[in-house]
Amino acid sequence: MTFVPQPPTAATAPIWAIEPDRVAPSWRGPLPRYGDPIWLLTPLDDNPAGRAHRIVWDGYPDVLREEFRLLVWLLINRRLPDAFLAGRAPSWRSRPSYAGIYRTHLAWLRLAKWLARRGTTTLRACQADVFDAYFDDAIRPRGLDRTQVHNELAAFTRLWALDATSPCPAGVGEPPWAHDDDEYVPSARPGGENTTEPIAPATIGPLLVWSLRLVEDFAADILAATEAHQRLLARAAHASATPESRDRVESYLARLAADGQPLPTRARTAGAPTLATTYISALTDATEHQVQRACQKAPWPTYLRNHPGTSPLPVEITAQVDRQPWTDGIDFHDIADLRRHLATAAFVVIAYLTGMRPAEALSLPHGCCTPSADGPALLHARTFKTTTGTDGTHDPSGRRRETPWVAIPPVTDAVRVLESMAPSGSLLFDAAHHTQRRHHSRPKALTVEAMRERLAAYADWINTVATRLGRPHERVPPDPHGPLTPRRLRRTLAWHIARRPGGLVALAVQYGHLRTALSAGYASRSRGGIHDLLDIETARATADTLARLHDDLATGAGISGPAAARAIRSASHGPAFAGVLHTSRQARELLANPSLAVHDNPHAYLLCVYDRDKALCHRTGPRPDAPRLDVCEPLCANIARTDQHARTLIAHAATLEHQADSPLTPPPLAARLRHQAQRHRDIAAQHHHDRTTQETTS
């Protein structure tokens, strides 16, 4: 009979689920024990914006639970041997990151449940043929992409490797993909594995405009209302029950009734109005109990039902939108929501206008923004993604970026607002000051998941305010690619810089200035991936422009301008790049080819066939390898126009003339509009006079 080692017993098992040397430096809470029904994994992570993960052992089948418990303990506390890692891809680590541990546990949990359904009672039965069956039955049908399948298979390779080093091995067999998983993972999808879509211009435009309004204009009113709210709360908390305070409550109610004024209430979505007891307590220096008792007497219950009112704070509204106050007043019970929306607006401004990863933005500390003597202010952040220690394993503490982020003025304003909402020494998005939770085992920030929920609520609030102010054109429409998520802000920034200079989003921010800030001065140093995104989006925009130009020219479309011949030659390469820009390396190769530097500038109604020796957008200073599309010069030798540009010019000219003919348009403005319209028509006429085609050029 073959001896099968058994999992540790209560007497021989480790004491702690997480050994002390694996605990993150900032953790101050208790540690889970090996036999606990739930293992909190948060002590492993030092990222203040990290998600709280836990392992609930009741989820594992009874017959396999203890074998998996030991293997998860090994996953957390032990490294894979160097002999196993030798010759494997650099992405393999002797010990996974905090998120990797949880992801691996989930893969093992799915395997455990599948094995239990088949009647398997020990992991010793998990051999190569069983792994193959599991792949066909439980992995392939899920339709995972290449990266997801690779991670799933790696989890089971790690299961086998850890079991082989276990003091009580279960006898897990080697998976058939342990050394080469190419035949198991699917092919890369068109467009690459990163399928995160940028937020549509019609959605991000008003979202950014309102975020800047909150940060730069509304913040002063909201913060002043916060101080008033805190003063009232303190007065209510220190009120004493005396005959005099009871009389003050009764006098207060009598004055309201005598003037026919409503009673202060809390807003409710349904049911009878609720008396604002804390608010009235603060105004009268009476206890809340006294307020409640006084209002229970006749005639106040009936009066309350017939005269419900608000609980206005004593704050003057100073901010306006087009010369009208943004609100008539701020209610005592709306402060929490307004503070939440203000913090969300600040997050949008910071994350979007820097390109920072969401977790980095949420982990920014108080005092992170410092002025720079030779340019924009700098944001000093910690990065957590792909950080490793001296032993090559993931470092949960992250590290301070050697190169800080560039902070243009709106970002600086957002940081200052957040610093006024949280005390010195805390995080800008400290959960203790942005939620109702006050007790944490370490400094804890809002999580990315929490910010995703706040973005949805924030967009709804914007739409309510825009409708109330009579600005339906500034509502945030639903995005065609799904919910607003923090990670989409970063990709949207790269997309807009690459494709929409001066476009919808630039209603509030000059993207030319932003790109200059990102590309000059600090550009030669690592920016943690934002330059990779910029390269990819710029290359994709260039490839799309070349492909469209190629197709138009092939169907007889015309082109004009001093760079027309160069544009035609460049367009001949268009089909070669369709759908092949999957990586930053491929993007850099395309961008490094000067014969392919064709950039569409729809807001200037032209193509820029960029040759830096001819470019007028860089008359002084260094000449970079990318044009300044926000400052196109009409006499530049790099300009080309297509028939589509000419049609757009004529259509815009008609729009300008219609505006000029309006009786509401002042005569001087009407004259300028007609002059601009005529200029558009002249440019279009010049195009039709000079236009050439691919056939005539060849």
Sequence and secondary structure as in RCSB ss.txt:
>XXXX:A:sequence
MTFVPQPPTAATAPIWAIEPDRVAPSWRGPLPRYGDPIWLLTPLDDNPAGRAHRIVWDGYPDVLREEFRLLVWLL
INRRLPDAFLAGRAPSWRSRPSYAGIYRTHLAWLRLAKWLARRGTTTLRACQADVFDAYFDDAIRPRGLDRTQVH
NELAAFTRLWALDATSPCPAGVGEPPWAHDDDEYVPSARPGGENTTEPIAPATIGPLLVWSLRLVEDFAADILAA
TEAHQRLLARAAHASATPESRDRVESYLARLAADGQPLPTRARTAGAPTLATTYISALTDATEHQVQRACQKAPW
PTYLRNHPGTSPLPVEITAQVDRQPWTDGIDFHDIADLRRHLATAAFVVIAYLTGMRPAEALSLPHGCCTPSADG
PALLHARTFKTTTGTDGTHDPSGRRRETPWVAIPPVTDAVRVLESMAPSGSLLFDAAHHTQRRHHSRPKALTVEA
MRERLAAYADWINTVATRLGRPHERVPPDPHGPLTPRRLRRTLAWHIARRPGGLVALAVQYGHLRTALSAGYASR
SRGGIHDLLDIETARATADTLARLHDDLATGAGISGPAAARAIRSASHGPAFAGVLHTSRQARELLANPSLAVHD
NPHAYLLCVYDRDKALCHRTGPRPDAPRLDVCEPLCANIARTDQHARTLIAHAATLEHQADSPLTPPPLAARLRH
QAQRHRDIAAQHHHDRTTQETTS
>XXXX:A:secstr
         TTTS SBSS GGGS TT  S   BTT SEEE GGG   TT    EEEGGGS HHHHHHHHHHHHHH
HH    HHHHTTS TT  SS  HHHHHHHHHHHHHHHHHHHHTT   GGG  HHHHHHHIIIIIGGGT  HHHHH
HHHHHHHHHHHHHHT SS       TTSS  TTTS    TT S       HHHHHHHHHHHHHIIIIIHHHHHHH
HHHHHHHHHHHHT    HHHHHHHHHHHHHHHHTT  EEEE  SSSS EE HHHHHHHHT  HHHHHHHHHSTTH
HHHHHH EE  B S     EETTEES S  BGGGHHHHHHHHHHHHHHHHHHHH   HHHHHT BTT EEEETTE
EEEE  EE TT B TTSSB TT EE SS EEE HHHHHHHHHHHHHS TTSBTTBHHHHSS    SS  B  HHH
HHHHHHHHHHHHHHHHHHTT GGGS    TT S  HHHHHHHHHHHHHH TTSGGGGTS HHHHHHHHHSSSTTS
  TTHHHHHHHHHHHHHHHHHHHHHHHHHTT EEESTTHHHHHHHHTTGGGGTT   SHHHHHHHHT GGG EEE
ETTTTEEEE  TTT STTSSS   SS  GGG  TT TTEEEEHHHHHHHHHHHHHHHHHHTSTTS HHHHHHHHH
HHHHHHHHHHHHHHH EEHHHH 
